[in-house]
Amino acid sequence: MKFLIRQPMGAGRLPMRVGGLSSNHQFLSSHLRAFSGTSRLLSFAVAFLGVSRSITKHEPEQHIQGEARQMAITLQGKAAIVTGAGRGIGRGVAHVFAEEGAHVLVVNRSEAAGQNVVDEITAKGGKAVLCLGDVKSKADMERMAAACIENFGAIDILCLNAGIYPQALLGDMSEELWDDVIDTNLKGILFGTQACMPQMKKQMSGRIVVVSSITGPQVGWPGLCHYMASKGGANAFIRGASLELATYNVTVNGVSPGSIMTEGLEALGGDALEQIREIIPAGYIGAPEDIAYALLYFASEQARYVTGQILVVDGGQILPESPAAMADA
């Protein structure tokens, strides 16, 4: 994945050369004419211009202002685990990671759904292997880590995506339902991280990326108190784990999706989807790939100095004070 970057002028950058003179030369020359009677300023200018000329002469290969250069974000040859990769956002992440060169361990509870994703990736020339597992099971997560090492020789990236969101109002919420959501969405993050930490520490490198949500940390929805609690906990976990793993060159970051066109959302139907679109400033519902590309950055070498951060990717959904606010936009 490549981006074109426009180089800004800033600290530590060389002045732009125009017609054989730097922009600083031209700037000072024009202003010195107005102050030609001031010997002190002239002395300073001569010294400054000499230093500037010396720098530009001896370091001609430095980038100049306005020059476009390519920044390639790639996961070529990296070993990546994606939990809950059989559908929705997880499927999108598995595809994007594979397209960018990663070897992907597709972790899923359903063999049929997981194998389908593996087949899709390999049909396009990517490398993927299925691993059946439930993130609620510590033993399954340990087998997952072992499978990644056995198949790919390392664990470079751990994407903790698996999650559930069955609706129930507080008066109707059973302890079993609460525990199921918390165990899947929050304890699953703990078990996955604990299983992969030893290998990442041994490597002295790793990227852990967590799929959180705007629902809980930023906004609310009736019937999702258990889900909201799990995502608030996930964000807190990201910050705490990032501190514990930083000295091992392991980063921990997260992405909080807004409304994304997954199978579950699509099943709501036309009228419901239109109501959702109306509250999104961007005017459309995001795709799983929109989340995957944000996670791709966090999983890359370019994000080596970023840790403990949660990025909202929602088309501006959390920004308006009320739906009426967009009527004036």
C-alpha positions as CSV (number, residue, x, y, z in Angstrom):
1,M,0.0,0.0,0.0
2,K,1.6,3.3,-1.1
3,F,0.9,6.9,-0.3
4,L,2.2,10.1,-1.9
5,I,3.6,12.4,0.8
6,R,4.1,16.1,0.2
7,Q,7.2,17.2,2.1
8,P,6.5,20.3,4.3
9,M,9.1,22.8,5.3
10,G,9.9,22.4,8.9
11,A,12.6,22.1,11.6
12,G,15.5,20.0,10.4
13,R,14.6,20.4,6.7
14,L,16.8,22.1,4.1
15,P,15.6,25.3,2.5
16,M,14.0,25.0,-0.9
17,R,16.4,25.8,-3.8
18,V,14.9,28.1,-6.5
19,G,17.0,29.2,-9.5
20,G,20.3,28.2,-7.8
21,L,19.5,30.1,-4.6
22,S,17.6,28.8,-1.5
23,S,14.3,30.4,-0.5
24,N,16.1,31.6,2.7
25,H,18.7,33.3,0.5
26,Q,16.0,35.1,-1.5
27,F,14.1,36.0,1.6
28,L,17.1,37.6,3.3
29,S,18.4,39.3,0.2
30,S,15.1,41.1,-0.4
31,H,14.9,42.2,3.2
32,L,18.5,43.2,3.5
33,R,18.0,45.8,0.8
34,A,15.6,47.6,3.1
35,F,18.1,47.5,6.0
36,S,21.4,47.9,4.1
37,G,22.6,50.6,6.5
38,T,22.6,48.2,9.5
39,S,26.1,46.6,9.6
40,R,25.1,44.1,12.4
41,L,22.3,42.7,10.3
42,L,24.5,42.5,7.3
43,S,27.1,40.6,9.2
44,F,24.5,38.1,10.5
45,A,23.1,37.7,7.0
46,V,26.4,36.9,5.5
47,A,27.1,34.3,8.2
48,F,23.6,32.8,7.7
49,L,23.9,32.6,4.0
50,G,27.3,31.0,4.2
51,V,26.0,28.3,6.5
52,S,22.9,27.7,4.3
53,R,25.0,27.5,1.2
54,S,27.4,25.1,2.9
55,I,24.5,22.8,4.0
56,T,22.9,22.7,0.6
57,K,26.2,22.1,-1.1
58,H,27.3,19.1,1.0
59,E,23.8,17.5,1.4
60,P,22.3,17.6,-2.1
61,E,20.3,14.4,-1.7
62,Q,18.0,15.8,1.0
63,H,14.3,16.1,0.0
64,I,13.0,19.5,-1.0
65,Q,9.8,21.3,-0.1
66,G,6.9,20.2,-2.3
67,E,8.6,17.0,-3.6
68,A,6.4,14.0,-3.6
69,R,7.8,10.7,-2.3
70,Q,6.3,7.3,-1.8
71,M,5.7,5.8,1.6
72,A,5.0,2.1,1.3
73,I,3.1,0.4,4.1
74,T,3.6,-3.3,3.8
75,L,3.3,-6.4,5.9
76,Q,5.4,-8.5,3.5
77,G,6.4,-11.8,5.2
78,K,4.9,-10.9,8.5
79,A,3.0,-13.5,10.5
80,A,-0.4,-12.2,11.5
81,I,-3.2,-13.6,13.6
82,V,-6.8,-12.4,13.1
83,T,-9.5,-13.6,15.5
84,G,-13.1,-13.7,14.5
85,A,-11.9,-13.6,10.9
86,G,-14.8,-15.7,9.4
87,R,-17.0,-12.7,8.7
88,G,-17.5,-8.9,9.0
89,I,-14.6,-6.8,10.0
90,G,-12.4,-9.7,10.8
91,R,-12.8,-11.1,7.2
92,G,-11.9,-7.7,5.8
93,V,-8.8,-7.4,8.0
94,A,-7.6,-10.9,7.0
95,H,-8.0,-10.0,3.3
96,V,-6.2,-6.6,3.6
97,F,-3.3,-8.0,5.7
98,A,-2.9,-10.8,3.2
99,E,-3.0,-8.4,0.2
100,E,-0.2,-6.4,1.9
101,G,2.0,-9.6,2.1
102,A,1.2,-11.0,5.6
103,H,0.9,-14.7,6.2
104,V,-2.5,-14.9,8.0
105,L,-3.7,-17.3,10.6
106,V,-7.5,-17.1,10.3
107,V,-9.0,-17.8,13.7
108,N,-12.7,-18.6,13.9
109,R,-15.2,-20.8,15.8
110,S,-17.0,-21.9,12.6
111,E,-14.9,-24.1,10.4
112,A,-17.0,-23.5,7.3
113,A,-16.8,-19.7,7.6
114,G,-13.1,-19.7,8.5
115,Q,-12.1,-22.0,5.6
116,N,-14.1,-19.9,3.2
117,V,-11.9,-16.9,4.1
118,V,-8.7,-19.0,3.7
119,D,-9.9,-20.2,0.3
120,E,-10.7,-16.6,-0.8
121,I,-7.2,-15.4,0.2
122,T,-5.3,-18.3,-1.3
123,A,-7.3,-18.0,-4.5
124,K,-5.8,-14.5,-4.9
125,G,-2.3,-15.7,-4.3
126,G,-2.1,-14.9,-0.6
127,K,-1.0,-17.2,2.2
128,A,-3.5,-18.2,4.9
129,V,-4.1,-21.1,7.3
130,L,-7.3,-21.9,9.4
131,C,-7.1,-22.3,13.1
132,L,-10.3,-23.3,14.9
133,G,-10.7,-21.6,18.3
134,D,-12.9,-19.7,20.8
135,V,-11.3,-16.6,22.3
136,K,-13.1,-17.4,25.6
137,S,-10.9,-20.4,26.0
138,K,-7.4,-19.9,27.3
139,A,-6.3,-23.3,26.0
140,D,-7.6,-22.4,22.5
141,M,-5.7,-19.2,22.5
142,E,-2.5,-21.0,23.5
143,R,-3.1,-23.5,20.6
144,M,-3.6,-20.5,18.3
145,A,-0.2,-19.0,19.2
146,A,1.5,-22.3,18.8
147,A,-0.2,-22.8,15.4
148,C,1.1,-19.4,14.2
149,I,4.6,-20.2,15.2
150,E,4.4,-23.7,13.7
151,N,3.1,-22.5,10.3
152,F,4.9,-19.1,10.0
153,G,7.8,-19.2,12.4
154,A,6.8,-16.1,14.4
155,I,4.0,-13.9,15.7
156,D,4.5,-10.4,14.4
157,I,0.9,-9.2,14.5
158,L,-2.1,-10.1,16.7
159,C,-5.4,-8.6,15.7
160,L,-8.0,-9.1,18.4
161,N,-11.2,-8.7,16.6
162,A,-13.7,-11.3,17.8
163,G,-16.8,-9.9,19.5
164,I,-20.5,-10.4,20.0
165,Y,-23.4,-8.0,20.7
166,P,-26.7,-9.8,21.5
167,Q,-29.2,-7.1,22.6
168,A,-31.0,-7.2,25.9
169,L,-32.4,-4.5,28.1
170,L,-31.1,-4.4,31.7
171,G,-34.3,-5.8,33.2
172,D,-34.1,-8.8,30.8
173,M,-30.3,-9.4,30.9
174,S,-29.3,-12.7,32.4
175,E,-26.0,-13.3,34.2
176,E,-25.2,-15.9,31.6
177,L,-25.7,-13.4,28.7
178,W,-23.6,-10.7,30.5
179,D,-20.8,-13.2,31.1
180,D,-20.8,-14.4,27.6
181,V,-20.3,-10.9,26.2
182,I,-17.7,-9.9,28.7
183,D,-15.8,-13.2,28.3
184,T,-15.8,-13.0,24.5
185,N,-15.2,-9.3,24.1
186,L,-12.9,-8.6,27.0
187,K,-11.5,-11.8,28.5
188,G,-10.8,-12.9,24.9
189,I,-8.4,-9.9,24.5
190,L,-6.6,-10.9,27.7
191,F,-6.3,-14.6,26.7
192,G,-5.1,-13.7,23.2
193,T,-2.5,-11.3,24.4
194,Q,-1.2,-13.6,27.2
195,A,-0.9,-16.4,24.6
196,C,1.2,-14.4,22.1
197,M,3.2,-12.3,24.6
198,P,6.0,-14.8,25.2
199,Q,6.9,-15.1,21.5
200,M,6.7,-11.4,21.0
201,K,9.0,-10.8,23.9
202,K,11.4,-13.4,22.6
203,Q,11.4,-11.6,19.2
204,M,11.7,-8.2,20.9
205,S,9.0,-7.0,18.5
206,G,5.3,-7.2,17.9
207,R,2.1,-5.4,17.0
208,I,-1.1,-6.0,19.0
209,V,-4.2,-4.3,17.4
210,V,-7.6,-4.4,19.0
211,V,-11.0,-3.8,17.4
212,S,-13.0,-1.7,19.9
213,S,-16.1,0.4,19.1
214,I,-17.5,3.9,19.5
215,T,-20.5,2.2,21.3
216,G,-19.5,2.4,24.9
217,P,-16.4,4.7,24.9
218,Q,-18.2,7.5,22.9
219,V,-21.9,6.8,22.4
220,G,-24.6,4.5,23.9
221,W,-27.4,2.3,22.7
222,P,-30.2,0.7,24.8
223,G,-29.9,-3.0,25.2
224,L,-26.1,-3.0,24.8
225,C,-24.9,-2.3,28.3
226,H,-22.8,-5.5,28.4
227,Y,-21.3,-4.7,25.0
228,M,-20.5,-1.1,26.0
229,A,-18.9,-2.2,29.2
230,S,-16.7,-4.7,27.3
231,K,-15.5,-2.0,24.8
232,G,-14.8,0.5,27.6
233,G,-12.7,-2.2,29.2
234,A,-11.0,-3.0,25.9
235,N,-9.8,0.6,25.6
236,A,-8.5,0.6,29.2
237,F,-6.7,-2.7,28.5
238,I,-5.0,-1.1,25.4
239,R,-3.5,1.7,27.5
240,G,-2.4,-0.6,30.3
241,A,-0.9,-3.3,28.1
242,S,0.9,-0.8,26.0
243,L,2.9,0.3,29.1
244,E,3.8,-3.2,30.1
245,L,5.0,-4.2,26.6
246,A,6.7,-1.0,25.4
247,T,10.2,-2.1,26.6
248,Y,9.9,-5.2,24.4
249,N,9.2,-3.1,21.3
250,V,5.6,-4.4,21.3
251,T,3.0,-1.8,20.6
252,V,-0.7,-2.1,21.5
253,N,-3.3,0.1,19.7
254,G,-6.9,0.0,18.8
255,V,-9.5,1.1,16.3
256,S,-13.0,2.1,17.3
257,P,-15.4,1.6,14.3
258,G,-18.6,3.4,13.8
259,S,-21.4,1.9,11.7
260,I,-19.8,-0.7,9.3
261,M,-21.6,-2.7,6.6
262,T,-21.1,-6.1,8.1
263,E,-23.5,-9.0,7.6
264,G,-25.3,-8.2,10.8
265,L,-25.9,-4.5,9.8
266,E,-26.9,-5.4,6.3
267,A,-29.6,-7.7,7.6
268,L,-31.4,-4.7,9.2
269,G,-32.7,-3.8,5.8
270,G,-33.2,-0.7,3.7
271,D,-35.2,1.7,6.0
272,A,-32.9,1.0,9.0
273,L,-29.8,1.4,6.9
274,E,-31.1,4.8,5.5
275,Q,-31.7,6.0,9.1
276,I,-28.1,5.1,10.0
277,R,-26.7,6.9,6.9
278,E,-28.6,10.0,7.8
279,I,-26.7,10.4,11.1
280,I,-23.2,9.9,9.5
281,P,-21.7,13.2,8.2
282,A,-19.8,11.4,5.5
283,G,-23.1,10.3,4.1
284,Y,-22.5,6.5,3.8
285,I,-21.9,3.4,5.9
286,G,-18.2,2.3,6.1
287,A,-16.9,-1.0,4.8
288,P,-14.8,-3.5,6.8
289,E,-11.8,-2.5,4.7
290,D,-12.1,1.0,6.2
291,I,-11.3,-0.5,9.6
292,A,-8.7,-2.9,8.1
293,Y,-6.6,0.0,6.6
294,A,-6.5,1.8,9.9
295,L,-5.4,-1.4,11.6
296,L,-2.8,-1.9,8.8
297,Y,-1.1,1.3,9.8
298,F,-0.9,0.3,13.5
299,A,0.4,-3.2,12.4
300,S,3.1,-1.7,10.2
301,E,6.7,-0.7,10.9
302,Q,5.8,2.9,10.2
303,A,3.7,2.9,13.5
304,R,6.7,1.7,15.6
305,Y,6.5,4.9,17.8
306,V,2.7,4.8,18.3
307,T,1.3,2.8,21.3
308,G,-1.6,3.0,23.7
309,Q,-3.8,4.9,21.1
310,I,-7.4,4.3,20.0
311,L,-8.4,5.7,16.6
312,V,-12.0,6.4,15.8
313,V,-13.0,5.5,12.3
314,D,-16.7,6.4,11.8
315,G,-17.2,8.9,9.0
316,G,-17.7,11.6,11.6
317,Q,-20.6,9.7,13.3
318,I,-19.8,10.8,16.9
319,L,-19.3,14.5,16.0
320,P,-22.8,16.1,15.6
321,E,-24.4,17.3,18.8
322,S,-27.7,16.0,17.4
323,P,-29.0,14.6,14.1
324,A,-30.5,18.1,13.4
325,A,-26.9,19.6,13.4
326,M,-26.3,18.1,10.0
327,A,-29.3,20.0,8.5
328,D,-27.2,23.1,8.5
329,A,-24.1,21.5,7.0
